[in-house]
Amino acid sequence: MTACDLAGDWLIFRPGAPCEAWSGPKMCLSPYGRRDCPLRCRLIPRPFLMNRPAPIGLKDVQAVYSGPEGDLWELVMGQQIHIGGFRSSMALADRAGIPSGSSGVDLCCCNGAGMRFLVRFRGVAKMHGVDATQKVVERGRARCQAEGFCDRISFTLGDVCRSGLPPSEADFVWGEDAWCYVVDKPRLITEAVRLVKPGGLIVFTDWVDGPGLTTPEAERYRAFMKFPNTLGIDGYVALLTDQGCEVLVAEDTRQFAAHVDLYLDMLNRQLTYDALRIIGFDMPLMESLAAEMNFLRDLAHAGKIAQGRLVARKNA
C-alpha cells in the first residue's frame, strides 16, 4: 500500500511514491489504499489528470450557501434542506431511537433546522451545531432566537473535521444530507466518533453512490452539487467499522427519486418566478439549472444515486 492523503477520489502524481500498477509516479488519494478504498479511487494517466478542473473544496461550498444558490435550495426544500424534510428526519430519529432528554452535536448543521426539529419534536435537551458557512450560522442563530431555543441550541462556526468541542460528551452525532460536502470523510467520521460517549450513536443520512454510476456521470453531478467526492453506503460502513463502531442501520431510504420529481414539479408549476427572482431573473441560468436537475432525476430513477441512512454505535 502506498502512503497517501485524502483529497478526493482521483489519483495524484508525486515523485517518490510510485504505484505498482502504473509505470509513472502516482499514488492513491485514499488512506485505505487502492484495493480497499471506499472512495473508489481509480488509476488515471497523468495527462488526463492534468487536464481536469480544480477540485471542489470548502470555499466552493461556502459560496453556494452564502449566495443565491443556497436560497434557491431553501425555496424548493424549505428550512430542512435535505431529501424528505420532516418525514426523513422523523424516520432517522426513529431508526436511531433518539431519546428525550439526550444531547447531540449536528455536524454540517446549516441553518439549524435539524436541531430545532430534534428539540421540538423529539424532546432532545440540548444540541450544538457546527458549520463552516457564516451566513447559515447567523441565520440559524436568528431562527433559534425567534423560536425560543437559544438556551437549548448553540452554534460553532468552524471545521466539522476539527470542531474543537470536548470529546465523549454527546449522546449522539447527527447529520442530514450534508456530509457529501466534506472533503475528508475519514477525518469527519473520526471526529464524529470522538465527540460521542462510549455507547453513543452516529446518526445521519447522505447522498450516496448507487450501482452503475459511471465516472462521467459522477463528475457531472458532483460538479453541479459542489460535492468534492461521494461514497456508497458500503464506503460509510467501512469508515465507521474502521473506527470500531457497530453499524446498526445501513440502508437506502428509497425516497430520493420521488423527491427530485417533486422539486422539479414545484419549480415548473408554481415557483418559477420566485426561483428567477433569487437568481436575478437570469433565464439561461434557470434553464441550465433545470437541465442539471433533470440529469439528477435520471440518475436517481436509475438507482445510480440515492439517499443513504446510517446509524452506528461507538463501542464502550
C-alpha positions in Angstrom: 0.0 0.0 0.0 1.4 3.4 -0.9 1.4 6.3 1.6 -1.3 8.7 0.7 -3.5 11.7 1.6 -7.3 12.2 1.1 -8.1 14.9 -1.4 -10.9 13.4 -3.5 -11.3 10.2 -5.4 -8.7 10.8 -8.1 -5.0 9.9 -8.3 -2.2 12.4 -7.8 1.3 12.3 -9.3 4.0 12.7 -6.8 7.7 11.9 -7.2 8.9 9.2 -4.8 5.6 7.4 -4.4 5.3 5.1 -7.4 2.3 2.8 -7.8 3.0 -0.8 -8.7 0.1 -0.8 -11.2 1.4 2.0 -13.4 4.8 2.9 -14.8 4.6 6.6 -13.9 4.9 8.0 -10.4 1.4 8.4 -8.8 -0.5 7.4 -5.7 -4.0 6.8 -4.4 -5.6 9.6 -2.5 -7.4 7.4 0.0 -5.8 6.2 3.3 -7.3 2.8 2.5 -5.1 2.1 -0.4 -6.2 1.4 -4.0 -7.9 -2.0 -3.4 -10.0 -1.3 -0.3 -10.7 2.3 -0.9 -14.4 3.3 0.0 -13.9 6.3 -2.2 -13.3 4.0 -5.2 -10.1 5.6 -6.4 -9.1 4.8 -9.9 -5.8 4.7 -11.8 -5.8 7.7 -14.2 -2.9 8.6 -16.5 -1.1 11.9 -15.8 -2.2 13.8 -18.9 -5.9 13.1 -18.2 -5.5 14.2 -14.6 -3.6 17.4 -15.5 -6.5 18.4 -17.8 -9.1 18.1 -15.1 -10.7 21.2 -13.4 -9.6 22.2 -10.0 -11.0 20.0 -7.2 -14.1 21.2 -5.3 -13.3 22.4 -1.8 -14.8 24.2 1.2 -14.7 27.6 -0.4 -17.0 26.4 -3.2 -19.5 25.0 -0.7 -19.3 28.2 1.3 -20.0 30.2 -1.9 -23.1 28.1 -2.5 -24.7 28.6 0.9 -23.6 32.2 1.2 -25.3 33.2 -2.1 -28.4 32.7 -4.2 -27.9 29.0 -4.9 -28.4 28.3 -1.2 -31.5 30.4 -1.1 -32.8 28.5 -4.2 -32.4 25.2 -2.4 -34.3 26.6 0.6 -37.1 27.8 -1.7 -37.6 24.3 -3.0 -36.8 22.2 0.1 -37.8 24.5 2.9 -35.6 25.2 6.0 -34.9 21.4 6.2 -32.6 21.3 3.2 -32.5 17.6 2.8 -34.4 14.9 0.9 -37.7 14.1 2.6 -37.7 17.0 5.1 -39.7 16.4 8.3 -40.6 12.8 7.5 -37.0 11.9 6.7 -35.9 13.5 10.0 -38.5 11.6 11.9 -37.6 8.3 10.2 -33.9 8.8 11.0 -34.6 9.6 14.7 -36.9 6.6 14.9 -34.4 4.2 13.4 -31.7 5.5 15.8 -34.1 5.6 18.8 -33.1 9.2 19.8 -34.5 9.6 23.4 -36.0 12.6 25.1 -33.6 14.4 27.3 -30.5 13.4 25.3 -27.9 15.8 23.9 -26.3 15.9 20.5 -24.0 17.5 18.0 -25.1 18.3 14.4 -22.1 18.3 12.1 -22.8 20.4 9.0 -25.8 21.9 10.7 -26.6 24.6 8.1 -29.3 26.8 9.5 -30.0 24.5 12.4 -33.3 23.2 11.2 -32.4 19.6 12.1 -31.6 20.7 15.7 -34.8 22.6 16.0 -36.7 19.5 14.8 -34.9 17.4 17.4 -35.6 19.8 20.3 -39.2 20.5 19.4 -40.4 17.0 18.2 -38.0 14.6 19.9 -37.6 16.3 23.3 -33.8 16.5 22.9 -32.4 18.6 25.8 -29.5 20.3 24.1 -28.0 20.5 20.6 -24.8 22.1 19.4 -24.3 22.7 15.7 -21.1 23.1 13.7 -20.9 24.6 10.2 -18.3 26.4 8.2 -20.5 28.9 6.4 -21.1 32.2 8.3 -24.3 33.1 6.6 -26.2 29.9 7.6 -24.8 30.0 11.1 -26.0 33.6 11.6 -29.4 32.7 10.0 -29.6 29.6 12.3 -28.9 31.7 15.4 -31.6 34.2 14.4 -34.2 31.4 13.8 -33.4 29.7 17.1 -33.9 33.0 18.9 -37.2 33.6 17.1 -38.4 30.1 18.1 -37.2 30.4 21.7 -34.5 27.8 21.6 -31.4 29.9 22.3 -31.0 28.2 25.7 -31.0 24.7 24.2 -29.3 25.2 20.8 -25.9 26.7 20.2 -23.6 27.0 17.1 -19.9 26.9 16.3 -18.6 28.5 13.1 -15.8 26.1 12.2 -14.4 23.0 10.6 -16.6 19.9 11.2 -13.5 17.7 11.0 -11.8 19.7 13.8 -14.7 21.1 15.8 -12.8 21.8 19.0 -15.7 20.5 21.0 -14.9 18.4 24.1 -14.6 14.6 23.5 -17.0 11.9 24.6 -19.8 14.2 25.8 -22.6 13.9 23.2 -25.2 11.1 23.3 -25.3 11.2 19.5 -23.9 13.0 16.4 -26.4 13.9 13.8 -26.2 14.8 10.1 -28.7 15.1 7.3 -27.6 15.1 3.6 -24.6 17.3 4.3 -21.6 15.1 4.8 -21.4 14.8 1.0 -19.9 18.4 1.0 -17.0 17.4 3.2 -13.7 16.6 1.5 -12.1 14.5 4.2 -14.7 12.0 5.1 -12.5 9.6 7.1 -11.5 12.6 9.3 -15.2 13.6 9.6 -16.1 10.1 10.8 -13.2 10.2 13.2 -14.4 13.5 14.6 -18.0 12.2 15.0 -16.8 9.2 16.9 -14.5 11.3 19.1 -17.5 13.5 20.1 -19.9 10.8 21.3 -19.8 9.0 24.6 -18.9 5.3 24.7 -22.1 3.6 23.5 -23.2 6.8 21.8 -24.6 7.0 18.3 -23.5 8.4 14.9 -26.8 9.1 13.0 -27.0 10.5 9.5 -28.4 10.5 6.0 -26.4 11.5 3.0 -26.4 11.5 -0.8 -24.6 8.2 -1.8 -23.5 6.5 -5.0 -25.5 3.6 -6.2 -24.5 0.7 -8.5 -23.8 1.5 -12.1 -22.8 5.2 -11.6 -20.1 5.9 -14.3 -17.2 8.2 -13.9 -18.6 10.9 -16.3 -22.0 10.8 -14.5 -20.3 11.1 -11.1 -18.2 14.0 -12.3 -21.1 15.9 -13.7 -23.5 15.5 -10.7 -20.7 16.2 -8.2 -19.7 19.4 -10.1 -23.3 20.6 -10.1 -23.9 19.9 -6.4 -20.4 21.1 -5.3 -19.6 17.7 -3.8 -15.8 17.1 -3.6 -16.4 13.3 -3.5 -19.1 10.9 -2.7 -19.3 7.4 -1.1 -21.6 4.5 -1.4 -23.3 3.1 1.7 -20.6 0.5 1.8 -18.0 3.2 2.0 -19.5 4.8 5.0 -19.9 1.3 6.6 -16.2 0.8 6.1 -15.2 4.1 7.7 -17.5 3.5 10.7 -16.2 0.0 11.2 -12.6 1.1 11.0 -13.4 3.4 13.9 -14.5 0.5 15.9 -18.3 1.3 15.6 -21.0 -1.3 15.3 -23.2 -0.4 12.3 -26.8 -0.8 13.3 -28.5 0.6 10.2 -27.1 1.0 6.6 -29.9 1.3 4.1 -31.3 3.2 1.1 -34.3 5.3 2.1 -35.7 4.7 -1.4 -37.2 8.2 -1.5 -34.7 10.1 -3.5 -36.2 9.8 -7.0 -39.7 10.8 -5.9 -38.5 13.9 -4.2 -36.4 15.1 -7.2 -39.6 14.7 -9.2 -41.4 16.8 -6.6 -38.7 19.6 -6.6 -38.8 19.8 -10.4 -42.6 19.8 -10.5 -42.7 22.7 -7.9 -40.2 24.8 -9.9 -42.0 24.2 -13.2 -45.6 24.6 -11.9 -45.5 27.1 -9.0 -42.2 28.5 -8.0 -40.7 29.6 -11.4 -41.0 33.4 -10.7 -39.6 33.0 -7.1 -36.7 31.0 -8.4 -35.9 33.5 -11.2 -36.1 36.4 -8.7 -33.4 34.7 -6.5 -31.0 34.3 -9.4 -31.6 37.8 -10.8 -34.1 36.8 -13.5 -31.3 35.0 -15.4 -33.3 32.8 -17.8 -30.3 31.0 -19.3 -29.1 30.1 -15.8 -32.5 28.9 -14.9 -32.5 26.6 -18.0 -29.1 25.3 -17.1 -30.1 24.5 -13.5 -33.2 22.8 -14.8 -31.1 20.6 -17.1 -28.8 19.6 -14.3 -31.8 18.8 -12.0 -33.3 16.6 -14.8 -29.9 14.8 -15.0 -30.1 14.2 -11.3 -33.6 12.9 -11.7 -32.5 10.4 -14.4 -29.6 9.2 -12.2 -32.0 8.8 -9.2 -34.6 6.8 -11.1 -31.8 4.6 -12.4 -30.7 3.9 -8.8 -27.3 5.4 -9.5 -27.6 8.0 -6.7 -29.6 7.6 -3.6 -30.1 8.8 0.0 -28.4 6.5 2.5 -29.5 6.2 6.1 -26.9 5.1 8.6 -26.8 4.5 12.4 -23.7 3.3 14.2 -22.8 2.8 17.9 -19.5 3.7 19.3 -18.1 0.8 21.3 -18.0 1.2 25.0 
